[in-house]
Every structure is written in C-alpha cells, then in structure tokens.
Amino acid sequence: MESDRKRLALLGGAGGIGRVVAARAQREGWEVTVLDLPQSLERHPPQDGLRALPIDLRHEDQVAQAFAALGPVEGFVNLAGFMTGMKPLTDTNVHDFDELMTGNFRGAYLAAMAALPCLRAAGGGAMVNIVSGLAAVARPGYGLYGANKAAMVHLTKTLAVEAAPDIRINAVAPAAVDTAFLRGGTGRSDENEDSHLDVAAYTRVTPLARLAQAEDVAGPILFLLGPDSAFMTGQVLWVNGGGYMP
C-alpha cells in the first residue's frame, strides 16, 4: 500500500458514490479503474485519467473477463448493488428473491473471488465491500435487500479470516445516501424519478438531521484502503448519522 504506484478498482464506480471515491482516490495518488454496467459507463463516462471496464455481475463469464483485463491492484471496492422497491416479504416471490440475490449477493461473491487474485498479484492490499445498515436493522419493506447485505457482511468477515495476513477485507455500511440509488440505481432506472424514501421523515429520526451525501461515505472507504487502517480487517464501519447504532 506504500508503493509509488497504487492501483484501485471500483466496481460500480460510475454511480454517485463511486464517482466521488474515484475523484478523491485520484487526488490521493491512486490509479483508478472503473468497472460498471455498459449503460452506466455510457451515462457517466469516467473522467480523464480513469480506465473503464464494462461488467455485468449477473454473468459469470463477464466477471471473469473483466477481472482478467484488470490485472494486479492494491485496492478493490465493491460499490455495486440495487433495490427493486419496497414491499413486504409476504408480497415478494421467487423471481424477486432470485433477482436481488443474483444481482447483489451472488454478484458480490463472484466479484470478491475474482478480485482476490488481482490483489495477491500485487503482493497484497485491501478490499472494501459496501453493505448497508439494513444488514443489521430490520425495516418493513426491505427484507430481501437487507438479507443480501447481511450475507455480504458475513462474506466480508469470512474472507477477512481466510485472506489474512496479506489482504485486509472490511466493509462500510451507509444509511440512505442522496444518490440515484434511491431512485432505482445508476444504469438501471430513470435517475430523475421519485425516490422511494420519505426524506423528511427519515431526517427527523436521524440525530445529525440530514441525508448522507456521497462524500460522507467516500472518506471511510479511503480510510479502509489506506495505511491508517493497517490493523483492521473483518470490520464494518457504520455511517448513518446516528440513525441506528448496531
């Protein structure tokens, strides 16, 4: 992590948080590669100096091809994820389950398995998974999404044990962040449609009295990638303005 050439891969890097992380990482000396859906890369082309690789986590062959083209990296962040709207578990079906499980948890598993050799090829490094406060706190209508993120927390902790000591693996668990994710996700929806979240009600029960911004999440991510967290692995940083405290 202290080498002159630090390489960082951002999966889902064309999204709202990803674009902020990419810009900050560049300023801090990282060479950044953005991996995202082709339509996301088309809608938000990476800024000058950033490499882009198309990927769709639903397809194992595309994951393998993208990470083979990626090469060695010292840092990997998985920002990919989506929701399909709020509904009680009793109103969901197997199609809903399979769509979310495939796009989120199965995709996270495939990405982690593909990223580990890239980190090892660089001599070690750090992986950061973006999960959610819903992994620990149940809320009506978020059952499938929360279950996916809870599974990602367990995946993070298990991999942290198995990949040590050369690779550190941690997670950041934000609350709601004011990005296109609240409107279906970058590349998966009309980003101008209404949010599924009642922002006024949400901020009333948040001690810091506002919705999180992408910058609030970028800092913890860069912290977990860098030397100041060198003795941290298997941990989750909860970034939620005090709204809930797991």
N, C-alpha and C positions, 0 to 999 in steps of 0.2 A: 504494500500500500504506500510505501515511501519512495517507490521508484520514480524516475523522471517522467515516465510515460504511464499514466494511469488510464485504463480503458474501461468505459462504463456502458452497459447495455440496459436500455429502458424499454421493457415490454409494456405496451400500452402508452408509450411515450408521446403519442400525438394528442392525448387527452389533456384536459385542463390542468391537472396536477403535473402530468408528465412534461408539458411544455415549460412549466416553471422550474421543475427539477433540472431539465436539460439546460436551460439558460444559466441557472446558478452553478451547475456542475462544470459547465464550460468556463465560467469565471474562476472557478477553483482549480482549474488545470486538468480536468478530465477530457479525454477524447470520447465523445458520446455517439453511440449508435441507437437509433430509434427503431423498435420493432412494433408494428401495428397492422391492423387491417388495411388492405389496399385503399378502401374508401376513406378511411381515417387519414391516411397519409396524403391522399388527394385533397381532402378538405382542409387539412392543416399541414402543409409541407414543412418538413424540418427546416429550421433556419440555416443560414450559411455555416458551413463547417461541420454539420451533422450528417452522418451517414444514415441511410434509411433502408430497412429490410422489411418487405411485406410478409405477413404471417397470419394464419387463421388457426387458433388453438383447437378448433373442432376437428382438425385434420392432422393426424399424427405425422404423415409424410411431409406436410408443410412445416411443421415444427422442426423435424429433423433437418430439412433443407436449410431453413433459416439459421439455425444454430451452427450448422456446418460452415455456412458462409460467414458467420460472426467471428469465429476464431477466438483466441485467448482474451480474457477480460479479467480485470481485478475487481470489478463490481458489477452486480446484476440486481435490478429492481423489477419486481413484477407488480405493475400497476393495473393490469388487465382485469376487467370484471364488468358485469352489468346486472341490472334487475329488470324484471318484466312487469313491474307494477305491484301495488299492494293488494293482497287478497288473503282471506283466512285459509289456513291449511285445509279445512273441510271443503273449500271451493276449488282446490287445486286438483290436478290429475297427474297421471304418469307422464304425459307429454310435458307439462310444466316442470315436473321434477327432473326429467331427462335433459330438458333444455338448459336449466340452470346448473345442474350437476356437471353436464358436459362442458358448458362454456366457462364455468368458474372453477370448480374443484378439479375435474379431470384435466382441464387446461393448465391449471396451476401445477399439478403433478407432472404433466408432460414437460412443461417449461423448466421446472426445477431439475428433472432428470437430465434434460438437455443442457442446462446451464452449468451443472456441476463439472463436467469435463472441460468446459471453457475456463472455469475458474482454476481448476487443477493445472491446466496447461499454462496458466500464467504464474504458477507457483503458489497459488492460494489467493484468498481475497474475502469478499463479503457479499452476502445475498440478503436482500430485504424484500419481504413479502408484504403487500398492503392488504390488510384484512378489514375488520370493522368492529366498532363497539357492539354491534349486534351479534357478534360471536359469543359475547358473554352475557348480554342483557336481552331478554325476550321482549319483543314488542308485537302487538297484533298486526297481522298482515305481512310480516317479514320472515315467516317461518322457514321457507326454503332458502332464502338468501342468507339468513343467519346461520342455518345449518351448514351451508357451504363454507362460510367464513370460519365457523368453529372448527370444521375439518381442516381448514388451512392453518389454523393455529397449531393444531396437533401435528400436522405435517411439518411445520416450521420447527417445532421443538424436537421431533424425532430426527429430522435431518441435521439439526444442530449437534446432536449427540453423535450421529454416525459420520458426519463430515469433519468433525474436530480432529486435530487441532489446527489444520491448515486453512479451513474455511469456516467463517463465522456466519451464522444464519439467524436473523432476527425478524421481527415484524413491527409494523406501525398500524395502529387501529384507530382511524379517524372516526369522528361522528360525521354528520352530514356536512359536505363541503359544497360551496357555491360554484358548481361547475355543471357542464352538460350532463354529467352522470345523473343528476336529479331529474332530468328530462328524457331518460332512456339510454344515454351513453353516446359518446363520440363515435360516429360511423354507423350507429345502429338506429338512429332516430332523427327526427327534426329537432335540432337543438334549441329551437325557439318556442317549442310547445310548452304548455304549463307544467310546472313542477308538481310531482306527486306529494310534496311535503308542504304542510301548513307552516310556513316560515315564522309567522307571527307567534303562533302557539309554541313552536319549537324554541324560539329565543326566550320566551317568557320563563321557561323552566331550565334555562342554561345560565349558570352563575355568571359567566362572562358576557352574557346578554347579546350575543350575536351569532351569526352563522360563520363557520370556519371558512377561510379563504385558502386557496392553493398554497400560498406562501407559508401558512401555518403548518402544513404537512411536509413541505419541502425541507425545512430545517431539520426535523427529526430524521428524515430519510438520509440526508447528507451526513448527519452525526453518526448514524449507524454504519455508514460506509467508510468513515474516516478513522484516524488513529485515536481520537478521544474516546471511542467505544471499544478499544482493542481487547478489553477483558469482559466483553459482553457477548453472549451467544445464547440462543434459545429464549430470548426475552421478547415481550410485547410492550411497546410504548403506546399508551392510551392518550389520544389527542382529541379531547371532546369539550373543552371549555368548562369542565366540571359538571357536565350534564349527568353523568353517571360515573361511579368510581368502583370498577370491578376489583 
